[in-house]
Amino acid sequence: MTITSNDRYKFQEILEQKVAEVAQIPRRRTDIAIERSPDQMDEVQYSADRELAIQNLDRESGLLRELRGALGRIHDGTYGACVQCESAIPSKRLAAVPWASRCIQCQEAADGSEPERTESGQFLVHAA
């Protein structure tokens, strides 16, 4: 199914709103400061808090990159096509994840949950 220009405009608005939302999340780098304490339990808690803050920053940065990438695909006219196999991404998937750059099959392969396929549809076998 091809995405209409009206749909593209709607997705662009959604993506721009999400970029603004994610960009406003305070990036508290102070949360990743190394704190010292003579108490071993405090050290463990500080370490866990620091790791969580790093994971959150990484997730937010990745989402922002994906959102900006989707906006770029809207502007260059490739939005709605899988960046890997170039097939149309179903509108239900885009409605759920407007920044999706891959169809479900290619995303599963990229995530490692399904064997990769060649262009001819054959499964690739990876030696362990």
Secondary structure, 3 states (H helix, E strand, C coil): CCCCHHHHHHHHHHHHHHHHHHHCCCCCHHHHCCCCCCCHHHHHHHHHHHHHHHHHHHHHHHHHHHHHHHHHHHHHCCCCECCCCCCECCHHHHHHCCCCCCCHHHHHHHHCCCCCECCCCCECCCCC
